[in-house]
């Protein structure tokens, strides 16, 4: 048999690179704006946080390129796409407002608060790595529709939906860029002069933004002022931060534990999505090195955990290989080191970037449905709903709680621990559809336990924050056991009658 040589780079990597880089860039634009707005100085944000994350991204992208090479050799095929890697958007928001802001509010010192964030990030990496011990078992026992439906919920609301809104903030630019993305990446039509669709969209969109004055030339000046030298420097800052984290800030552990568990489950889900798309990676290995990458980032000042990206599937759609991952790691390191990310975050308007992430959302939701049996479609839809609640909760719970309550007082508890709730309900419905009521009861009892300890339907880890949810899951679990027995008896009786008729 001829041994095929997996290429370092193919032309399809170009589109995938721009999609992944813009995904990372969009997150770091949010990080920079938010951290500075809540009180962190630019020297910490651009000089420590972003370079630390860049080191993490470099390590992860290189490692996942290595994993792609191993899979190519193992299966002797060239159409292997490397996993995408970066900072999880939902986890990023939790760390911004659940860790970094409380740390700054408590200490009043950005330097100490940053150290607490570094310690939280390192601890999150430890939990992610430990998740590799159970990741394979979960992957083999949790229905695919449940996992992909949960991810589709994130893709639809947090990524695709939110970015679709941003697209319309500057309709002349955003709608035109979206059209280019739909033609070039969804319909896969060639752009003029064979320019990659995402690059073509960014260039045209940015030119239009300044032409129609949706952006002003002052943004360019402001952006260029941030260009400088921000080298990533290693330190043991996390050790000092741990003293606070296990001291006066120990309450943050109630935030860190569930979101870290969420992070390794997100990795598991995204690896499963790639498996459905044709590249069957080792989920435990991915979870382990997600955690290692997060810890390495913390050693260089990063404060945000990293994960396998939901954008992996969109890269697969573009038929990318491993080159896009390698280039992303290198370019992101250079861009952060020389302040280019800081400049680009000011120069490129968000409505230009947003349509690319709309494509990521479209591809993930589409993949969820195309990768499961048709009879399991309802389970995918059901698993998507908790993240809609999570999205509404995250946007309006603090700003307009009364308005949110008028829509439904259940939005907040449904949105708390949305990933776990989505997995539970997706799995329950799959097992119902497959007439496996015993398994549905087991999942219901797991839901009762998660409710009882505050991992779902509660703002923090606590015992019986609201006992009604735990009791509700317990009741349906018992009901499924009864159904399992009665339906089995009915089937046996029906079969017996058929046998008597034949006799």
C-alpha positions in Angstrom: 0.0 0.0 0.0 1.3 3.4 -0.9 2.0 5.7 2.1 0.5 9.1 1.6 2.5 12.2 2.8 0.3 14.6 4.7 1.1 18.1 3.4 2.1 21.0 5.7 0.0 23.5 3.9 -2.7 23.5 1.2 -4.6 26.4 -0.4 -7.8 25.5 1.5 -5.9 26.4 4.7 -6.1 30.0 3.8 -9.9 30.4 4.3 -9.8 28.3 7.5 -6.9 30.4 8.8 -8.8 33.7 8.4 -11.9 32.2 9.9 -10.0 30.9 13.0 -7.8 34.0 13.3 -10.9 36.3 13.2 -12.6 34.1 15.7 -9.6 34.5 18.1 -9.4 38.2 17.2 -13.1 38.8 17.9 -12.7 37.3 21.4 -9.6 39.4 22.1 -11.3 42.5 21.0 -14.0 41.8 23.6 -11.4 40.9 26.2 -9.4 44.1 25.6 -12.5 46.4 25.6 -14.1 44.7 28.6 -11.0 44.5 30.8 -10.1 48.1 30.2 -13.6 49.2 30.8 -13.9 47.5 34.2 -10.6 49.0 35.4 -7.6 47.0 34.2 -4.8 49.1 32.7 -3.6 48.6 29.1 -0.2 47.4 30.2 -1.7 44.4 31.9 -4.2 43.7 29.1 -1.8 44.1 26.2 1.4 43.4 28.0 0.4 40.3 30.0 -3.1 38.9 29.3 -3.0 38.8 25.5 0.7 37.6 25.2 -0.1 34.8 27.7 -3.1 33.7 25.7 -1.0 33.9 22.5 1.5 31.4 24.0 -1.4 29.1 24.9 -2.8 29.4 21.4 0.6 28.7 19.8 1.1 25.6 21.9 -2.5 24.3 21.2 -2.4 25.0 17.5 0.9 23.3 17.1 -0.2 20.3 19.1 -3.4 19.9 17.2 -1.5 20.1 13.9 0.6 17.2 15.3 -2.5 15.2 16.2 -3.8 15.7 12.6 -0.5 14.4 11.3 -0.8 11.3 13.5 -4.4 10.7 12.4 -3.3 11.1 8.7 -0.6 8.5 9.2 -2.9 6.1 11.1 -5.6 6.2 8.5 -3.3 6.8 5.5 -5.4 9.7 4.1 -4.7 13.3 3.3 -8.2 14.9 3.9 -7.6 15.3 7.7 -8.4 18.7 9.2 -6.6 19.8 12.4 -8.8 20.8 15.4 -9.3 24.5 15.8 -8.2 25.9 19.2 -8.6 29.0 21.2 -10.5 30.7 24.0 -14.1 29.5 24.5 -16.5 32.4 24.1 -18.9 31.4 26.9 -16.0 30.6 29.3 -14.4 33.9 28.4 -17.5 35.8 29.6 -17.7 33.8 32.8 -14.1 34.6 33.6 -14.5 38.3 32.7 -17.5 38.9 34.9 -17.3 35.9 37.3 -13.5 36.1 38.1 -11.7 39.1 36.8 -14.3 41.7 37.8 -15.0 40.3 41.3 -11.2 40.0 41.9 -10.7 43.7 41.0 -13.7 44.8 43.0 -12.5 42.9 46.1 -8.8 43.9 45.9 -9.0 47.3 44.3 -5.6 46.5 42.9 -5.4 45.5 39.2 -2.0 43.8 39.7 -3.3 41.6 42.5 -6.6 40.9 40.7 -4.6 39.9 37.6 -2.6 37.4 39.7 -5.8 35.9 41.0 -7.0 35.6 37.4 -3.8 33.8 36.5 -4.2 31.4 39.4 -7.9 30.7 38.4 -6.8 30.0 34.8 -4.1 27.6 36.0 -6.5 25.8 38.2 -9.0 25.6 35.4 -6.3 24.0 33.2 -5.8 21.4 36.0 -9.5 20.5 36.0 -9.5 20.4 32.2 -6.7 17.9 32.2 -8.3 15.7 34.8 -11.4 15.6 32.5 -9.3 13.5 30.2 -9.7 10.6 32.6 -13.4 10.5 32.1 -13.8 12.1 28.7 -13.7 8.9 26.6 -16.2 7.2 28.8 -18.6 10.1 28.5 -18.1 10.3 24.7 -19.0 6.6 24.4 -22.1 6.7 26.6 -23.6 10.1 25.9 -25.8 10.2 22.7 -24.3 12.2 19.8 -27.6 14.2 19.4 -27.3 15.3 23.0 -23.7 16.5 22.6 -24.2 18.1 19.1 -27.5 19.7 20.1 -25.9 21.4 23.1 -23.2 22.8 20.9 -25.7 23.8 18.3 -27.4 25.9 21.0 -24.2 27.7 21.7 -23.6 28.2 17.9 -27.1 29.5 17.3 -27.4 31.9 20.2 -24.0 33.0 21.5 -22.1 32.8 18.1 -24.4 32.9 15.1 -27.2 34.9 16.6 -25.1 37.5 18.5 -22.9 38.0 15.5 -25.9 38.3 13.1 -27.1 41.2 15.3 -23.6 42.8 15.1 -23.8 42.4 11.3 -26.9 44.6 11.2 -25.3 47.3 13.3 -23.8 48.7 10.1 -26.1 47.2 7.4 -24.4 48.6 4.3 -21.1 46.9 5.4 -22.3 44.0 7.4 -24.9 42.7 5.0 -22.5 43.0 2.0 -19.8 41.1 3.9 -22.3 38.4 5.0 -23.3 38.0 1.4 -19.7 37.4 0.4 -19.3 34.9 3.2 -22.4 33.0 2.2 -21.4 32.9 -1.4 -17.7 32.0 -0.7 -17.9 29.7 2.3 -21.4 28.3 2.4 -22.0 27.9 -1.3 -18.2 27.5 -1.9 -18.1 29.8 -5.0 -14.7 31.2 -6.1 -14.0 34.9 -5.3 -12.5 37.3 -7.9 -8.8 36.7 -8.6 -9.1 33.5 -6.5 -8.8 35.5 -3.3 -9.9 33.5 -0.2 -13.5 34.4 0.6 -12.8 35.5 4.3 -9.8 37.6 3.3 -11.8 39.2 0.4 -14.7 39.9 2.8 -12.4 41.6 5.4 -10.7 43.8 2.8 -13.9 44.9 1.1 -15.8 45.3 4.4 -13.1 47.4 5.9 -12.8 49.6 2.8 -16.6 50.1 2.8 -16.7 50.9 6.5 -14.3 53.8 6.1 -15.9 54.9 2.7 -19.4 55.1 4.2 -18.1 56.5 7.5 -19.3 53.7 9.6 -15.7 53.9 10.9 -13.7 57.1 11.2 -10.0 57.6 10.4 -9.3 58.4 14.0 -9.7 54.7 14.7 -6.7 54.0 12.5 -4.6 56.5 14.4 -5.8 55.2 17.8 -5.1 51.6 16.7 -1.6 52.4 15.5 -0.8 54.1 18.8 -1.1 50.7 20.4 1.6 49.1 18.3 4.6 48.3 20.4 6.6 45.4 21.9 4.8 43.2 24.3 6.9 40.0 24.7 5.4 37.0 26.5 7.4 36.6 29.7 7.2 33.5 31.9 6.6 33.8 35.7 5.2 31.9 38.7 2.6 34.6 39.3 -0.1 31.9 39.7 1.5 30.8 43.0 0.9 34.2 44.6 -2.6 34.2 43.1 -3.4 30.8 44.6 -2.9 32.3 48.1 -5.7 34.7 47.5 -7.8 32.1 45.6 -7.7 29.7 48.5 -7.8 32.5 51.0 -10.1 35.6 51.0 -11.3 34.9 47.4 -12.2 31.2 48.0 -15.8 31.9 46.9 -14.5 32.1 43.3 -14.0 28.3 43.4 -17.8 27.9 43.2 -17.5 29.6 39.8 -14.3 27.9 38.6 -15.3 24.3 39.2 -18.5 24.2 37.1 -17.1 26.3 34.3 -13.9 24.2 34.1 -16.1 21.1 33.9 -18.1 22.8 31.2 -14.9 23.5 29.4 -13.7 19.9 29.1 -17.2 18.9 28.1 -17.2 21.5 25.4 -13.9 20.1 24.1 -15.5 16.6 24.2 -18.5 17.9 22.2 -16.4 19.6 19.6 -14.2 16.5 19.1 -17.4 14.5 18.7 -18.6 17.0 16.1 -15.3 16.5 14.2 -15.8 12.8 14.5 -19.2 13.2 12.9 -17.6 15.2 10.1 -15.1 12.5 9.4 -12.0 13.0 11.6 -12.1 10.7 14.6 -9.7 12.2 17.2 -8.9 10.9 20.7 -11.1 12.9 23.0 -9.1 12.2 26.1 -5.9 13.4 24.4 -7.6 16.6 23.3 -8.9 17.3 26.8 -5.5 16.6 28.4 -3.7 19.0 26.1 -6.4 21.6 26.3 -5.6 21.7 30.0 -1.9 21.7 29.4 -2.2 24.6 26.9 -4.3 26.5 29.5 -1.7 26.0 32.2 1.1 27.0 29.9 -0.8 30.2 29.0 -1.2 31.0 32.7 2.6 30.6 33.2 2.9 33.5 30.7 0.2 35.7 32.3 -2.9 34.4 30.5 -6.2 34.4 32.5 -8.6 32.6 30.1 -8.8 28.8 29.6 -8.6 27.4 26.1 -10.5 24.7 24.4 -11.1 22.9 21.1 -13.1 25.3 19.0 -16.6 24.9 17.7 -15.0 26.3 14.5 -13.3 23.0 13.9 -16.3 21.8 11.8 -16.3 25.0 9.7 -12.6 24.4 8.9 -13.5 20.8 7.9 -16.2 22.3 5.6 -13.5 24.3 3.8 -11.4 21.1 3.4 -8.5 22.6 5.4 -5.5 20.5 6.6 -3.1 21.4 9.3 -1.4 24.4 7.8 -4.2 26.8 9.0 -3.6 25.8 12.6 0.2 26.2 12.4 -0.1 29.6 10.7 -2.7 30.8 13.2 -0.5 30.0 16.2 2.5 31.8 14.7 0.6 34.8 13.4 -1.3 35.2 16.7 2.0 35.2 18.6 3.5 37.8 16.4 0.3 39.9 16.4 0.2 40.0 20.2 3.9 40.5 20.7 4.0 43.6 18.4 0.6 45.1 19.4 -1.0 44.3 16.1 -4.0 42.7 17.8 -4.5 45.9 19.8 -4.3 47.9 16.6 -6.6 45.6 14.6 -9.2 45.7 17.3 -9.5 49.4 16.8 -9.1 49.5 13.0 -11.4 46.7 11.8 -15.0 47.4 12.7 -16.9 44.5 14.4 -19.6 44.3 11.6 -16.8 43.3 9.3 -15.7 40.4 11.5 -19.1 39.3 12.7 -20.3 37.6 9.4 -17.4 35.2 9.5 -18.6 34.0 12.9 -22.1 33.8 11.6 -20.7 31.2 9.2 -19.2 29.3 12.1 -22.7 29.2 13.7 -24.3 28.1 10.5 -21.9 25.3 9.9 -22.1 24.0 13.5 -25.9 23.9 13.6 -26.0 22.3 10.1 -23.4 19.7 11.2 -25.5 18.8 14.3 -28.5 17.8 12.1 -26.5 16.1 9.4 -24.6 13.9 11.8 -27.5 12.3 13.7 -30.3 10.0 12.7 -33.4 11.8 11.5 -35.5 10.4 14.3 -33.1 12.2 16.8 -33.7 15.6 15.3 -36.1 16.6 18.0 -33.4 15.8 20.6 -31.0 18.2 18.9 -33.7 21.0 18.9 -34.5 20.3 22.6 -30.8 20.5 23.6 -30.5 23.8 21.8 -33.1 25.6 24.0 -31.3 25.9 27.3 -28.6 28.0 25.7 -31.2 30.4 24.4 -32.2 30.9 28.0 -28.5 31.3 29.0 -28.0 33.9 26.3 -31.0 35.9 27.5 -29.9 35.6 31.1 -26.4 36.7 30.4 -27.6 39.8 28.5 -30.6 41.0 30.6 -30.5 39.4 34.1 -28.5 42.3 35.6 -29.5 45.1 33.2 -33.3 44.5 32.9 -34.3 41.8 35.4 -37.9 42.9 35.5 -38.3 42.8 31.8 -36.7 39.3 31.7 -39.0 38.1 34.5 -42.0 39.3 32.5 -41.0 37.1 29.6 -40.6 34.1 32.0 -39.2 33.8 35.6 -37.8 30.4 34.5 -35.3 31.9 32.0 -32.6 32.5 34.7 -32.7 29.1 36.3 -32.9 27.4 32.9 -29.9 29.3 31.7 -27.8 28.5 34.7 -25.6 25.5 33.9 -27.1 25.5 30.4 -24.5 23.1 28.9 -25.3 20.4 31.5 -29.1 20.9 31.1 -28.8 20.7 27.3 -26.9 17.4 27.6 -29.4 16.0 30.0 -32.5 16.8 28.0 -30.9 15.8 24.7 -29.9 12.4 26.2 -33.3 11.9 27.8 -35.2 12.5 24.5 -32.8 10.2 22.5 -33.4 7.4 25.0 -37.1 7.9 24.9 -37.1 7.8 21.1 -35.0 4.6 21.2 -37.3 3.0 23.8 -34.5 2.9 26.4 -36.5 4.2 29.3 -34.1 2.7 31.9 -31.3 4.9 30.5 -33.6 7.9 30.4 -34.2 7.3 34.1 -30.5 7.2 34.9 -29.9 10.5 33.1 -32.9 12.0 35.0 -31.3 10.9 38.3 -28.0 12.6 37.2 -30.1 15.7 36.6 -31.5 15.5 40.1 -27.9 15.2 41.5 -26.7 18.2 39.4 -29.7 20.2 40.6 -29.2 19.3 44.2 -25.5 20.5 44.3 -26.1 23.6 42.2 -24.4 22.7 39.0 -27.6 23.5 37.1 -30.6 25.8 37.9 -28.6 27.7 40.6 -26.3 30.7 40.5 -23.5 28.9 42.4 -22.6 25.6 43.9 -24.9 25.1 46.9 -26.9 22.2 48.4 -30.6 22.4 47.4 -30.6 26.0 46.3 -34.1 25.2 44.9 -35.2 21.7 45.9 -38.0 21.7 43.3 -35.7 21.1 40.3 -34.0 18.1 42.0 -37.4 16.7 43.0 -38.7 17.2 39.4 -35.9 15.2 37.9 -36.3 12.6 40.6 -40.0 12.2 39.8 -39.5 11.8 36.1 -36.7 9.3 36.7 -39.1 7.1 38.7 -41.7 7.6 36.0 -39.3 6.3 33.4 -38.6 3.2 35.5 -42.3 2.5 35.7 -42.7 3.1 31.9 -39.8 0.8 31.3 -41.6 -2.1 33.1 -45.1 -1.4 31.9 -44.2 -0.9 28.3 -42.1 -4.0 28.3 -45.0 -6.0 29.8 -47.3 -4.5 27.1 -44.8 -5.5 24.4 -44.6 -9.1 25.8 -48.4 -9.4 25.9 -48.7 -8.1 22.4 -46.1 -10.6 21.2 -47.8 -13.5 23.1 -51.1 -12.6 21.4 -49.4 -12.6 18.0 -48.0 -16.1 18.7 -51.4 -17.4 19.8 -52.9 -16.1 16.5 -50.3 -17.8 14.5 -50.8 -21.1 16.4 
